[in-house]
Amino acid sequence: MMITNGISDLLHSERGVFCIMALLCATGLAAFQQLDSAAWLDFVKWLATILVAGKTITSAVETLTLKSPQIPRANTVDNAPSDKKE
């Protein structure tokens, strides 16, 4: 299932675990009426935005670094004729 794969990926990343912990803390504050619903909603929007932006940037960097063309390297073996006489 797609949902369980997404949750599994979220739980296996440090970013995902941090976001879940922050969401639980904000929900706890809202439950004890230390945070009103508008502030909770605003916090969750920012949290989701940061999570999606971080994932997008990470994926873009991986794509660019893994699929970039290899730069040809100079030959390190000295093929020049030697001055030594045999």
C-alpha positions as protocol buffer text, in pm:
chain_id: "A"
residue {
  index: 1
  type: MET
  ca { x: 0 y: 0 z: 0 }
}
residue {
  index: 2
  type: MET
  ca { x: 119 y: 350 z: -81 }
}
residue {
  index: 3
  type: ILE
  ca { x: 18 y: 497 z: 256 }
}
residue {
  index: 4
  type: THR
  ca { x: 214 y: 245 z: 459 }
}
residue {
  index: 5
  type: ASN
  ca { x: 519 y: 292 z: 237 }
}
residue {
  index: 6
  type: GLY
  ca { x: 500 y: 668 z: 292 }
}
residue {
  index: 7
  type: ILE
  ca { x: 467 y: 627 z: 668 }
}
residue {
  index: 8
  type: SER
  ca { x: 752 y: 376 z: 671 }
}
residue {
  index: 9
  type: ASP
  ca { x: 974 y: 618 z: 478 }
}
residue {
  index: 10
  type: LEU
  ca { x: 878 y: 896 z: 717 }
}
residue {
  index: 11
  type: LEU
  ca { x: 966 y: 688 z: 1022 }
}
residue {
  index: 12
  type: HIS
  ca { x: 1303 y: 585 z: 879 }
}
residue {
  index: 13
  type: SER
  ca { x: 1426 y: 941 z: 824 }
}
residue {
  index: 14
  type: GLU
  ca { x: 1554 y: 1180 z: 1089 }
}
residue {
  index: 15
  type: ARG
  ca { x: 1356 y: 1462 z: 929 }
}
residue {
  index: 16
  type: GLY
  ca { x: 1035 y: 1260 z: 948 }
}
residue {
  index: 17
  type: VAL
  ca { x: 1082 y: 1158 z: 1310 }
}
residue {
  index: 18
  type: PHE
  ca { x: 1152 y: 1521 z: 1405 }
}
residue {
  index: 19
  type: CYS
  ca { x: 836 y: 1637 z: 1225 }
}
residue {
  index: 20
  type: ILE
  ca { x: 624 y: 1373 z: 1395 }
}
residue {
  index: 21
  type: MET
  ca { x: 762 y: 1470 z: 1736 }
}
residue {
  index: 22
  type: ALA
  ca { x: 699 y: 1841 z: 1668 }
}
residue {
  index: 23
  type: LEU
  ca { x: 344 y: 1762 z: 1553 }
}
residue {
  index: 24
  type: LEU
  ca { x: 278 y: 1559 z: 1867 }
}
residue {
  index: 25
  type: CYS
  ca { x: 414 y: 1839 z: 2088 }
}
residue {
  index: 26
  type: ALA
  ca { x: 198 y: 2099 z: 1914 }
}
residue {
  index: 27
  type: THR
  ca { x: -105 y: 1873 z: 1941 }
}
residue {
  index: 28
  type: GLY
  ca { x: -37 y: 1825 z: 2312 }
}
residue {
  index: 29
  type: LEU
  ca { x: -13 y: 2200 z: 2363 }
}
residue {
  index: 30
  type: ALA
  ca { x: -341 y: 2246 z: 2176 }
}
residue {
  index: 31
  type: ALA
  ca { x: -506 y: 1972 z: 2383 }
}
residue {
  index: 32
  type: PHE
  ca { x: -406 y: 2150 z: 2707 }
}
residue {
  index: 33
  type: GLN
  ca { x: -529 y: 2481 z: 2560 }
}
residue {
  index: 34
  type: GLN
  ca { x: -182 y: 2637 z: 2559 }
}
residue {
  index: 35
  type: LEU
  ca { x: -206 y: 2679 z: 2182 }
}
residue {
  index: 36
  type: ASP
  ca { x: -520 y: 2789 z: 2000 }
}
residue {
  index: 37
  type: SER
  ca { x: -645 y: 2613 z: 1688 }
}
residue {
  index: 38
  type: ALA
  ca { x: -536 y: 2888 z: 1446 }
}
residue {
  index: 39
  type: ALA
  ca { x: -178 y: 2879 z: 1581 }
}
residue {
  index: 40
  type: TRP
  ca { x: -178 y: 2497 z: 1567 }
}
residue {
  index: 41
  type: LEU
  ca { x: -296 y: 2503 z: 1206 }
}
residue {
  index: 42
  type: ASP
  ca { x: -33 y: 2762 z: 1114 }
}
residue {
  index: 43
  type: PHE
  ca { x: 238 y: 2553 z: 1282 }
}
residue {
  index: 44
  type: VAL
  ca { x: 129 y: 2238 z: 1098 }
}
residue {
  index: 45
  type: LYS
  ca { x: 132 y: 2425 z: 765 }
}
residue {
  index: 46
  type: TRP
  ca { x: 487 y: 2546 z: 825 }
}
residue {
  index: 47
  type: LEU
  ca { x: 595 y: 2201 z: 937 }
}
residue {
  index: 48
  type: ALA
  ca { x: 452 y: 2037 z: 624 }
}
residue {
  index: 49
  type: THR
  ca { x: 606 y: 2304 z: 401 }
}
residue {
  index: 50
  type: ILE
  ca { x: 950 y: 2256 z: 555 }
}
residue {
  index: 51
  type: LEU
  ca { x: 922 y: 1877 z: 529 }
}
residue {
  index: 52
  type: VAL
  ca { x: 820 y: 1887 z: 161 }
}
residue {
  index: 53
  type: ALA
  ca { x: 1080 y: 2151 z: 71 }
}
residue {
  index: 54
  type: GLY
  ca { x: 1355 y: 1957 z: 245 }
}
residue {
  index: 55
  type: LYS
  ca { x: 1258 y: 1635 z: 69 }
}
residue {
  index: 56
  type: THR
  ca { x: 1241 y: 1811 z: -268 }
}
residue {
  index: 57
  type: ILE
  ca { x: 1581 y: 1973 z: -227 }
}
residue {
  index: 58
  type: THR
  ca { x: 1738 y: 1648 z: -108 }
}
residue {
  index: 59
  type: SER
  ca { x: 1593 y: 1455 z: -404 }
}
residue {
  index: 60
  type: ALA
  ca { x: 1707 y: 1721 z: -651 }
}
residue {
  index: 61
  type: VAL
  ca { x: 2063 y: 1717 z: -517 }
}
residue {
  index: 62
  type: GLU
  ca { x: 2071 y: 1335 z: -530 }
}
residue {
  index: 63
  type: THR
  ca { x: 1943 y: 1340 z: -887 }
}
residue {
  index: 64
  type: LEU
  ca { x: 2197 y: 1598 z: -999 }
}
residue {
  index: 65
  type: THR
  ca { x: 2492 y: 1428 z: -833 }
}
residue {
  index: 66
  type: LEU
  ca { x: 2406 y: 1072 z: -935 }
}
residue {
  index: 67
  type: LYS
  ca { x: 2314 y: 1139 z: -1296 }
}
residue {
  index: 68
  type: SER
  ca { x: 2571 y: 1403 z: -1381 }
}
residue {
  index: 69
  type: PRO
  ca { x: 2809 y: 1311 z: -1662 }
}
residue {
  index: 70
  type: GLN
  ca { x: 3145 y: 1188 z: -1549 }
}
residue {
  index: 71
  type: ILE
  ca { x: 3429 y: 1428 z: -1607 }
}
residue {
  index: 72
  type: PRO
  ca { x: 3710 y: 1254 z: -1792 }
}
residue {
  index: 73
  type: ARG
  ca { x: 4024 y: 1244 z: -1585 }
}
residue {
  index: 74
  type: ALA
  ca { x: 4374 y: 1299 z: -1711 }
}
residue {
  index: 75
  type: ASN
  ca { x: 4585 y: 993 z: -1762 }
}
residue {
  index: 76
  type: THR
  ca { x: 4805 y: 954 z: -1457 }
}
residue {
  index: 77
  type: VAL
  ca { x: 5032 y: 697 z: -1612 }
}
residue {
  index: 78
  type: ASP
  ca { x: 5339 y: 858 z: -1765 }
}
residue {
  index: 79
  type: ASN
  ca { x: 5360 y: 721 z: -2118 }
}
residue {
  index: 80
  type: ALA
  ca { x: 5638 y: 952 z: -2225 }
}
residue {
  index: 81
  type: PRO
  ca { x: 5953 y: 779 z: -2346 }
}
residue {
  index: 82
  type: SER
  ca { x: 6217 y: 763 z: -2083 }
}
residue {
  index: 83
  type: ASP
  ca { x: 6567 y: 901 z: -2123 }
}
residue {
  index: 84
  type: LYS
  ca { x: 6718 y: 587 z: -1977 }
}
residue {
  index: 85
  type: LYS
  ca { x: 6917 y: 369 z: -2211 }
}
residue {
  index: 86
  type: GLU
  ca { x: 6879 y: 1 z: -2174 }
}
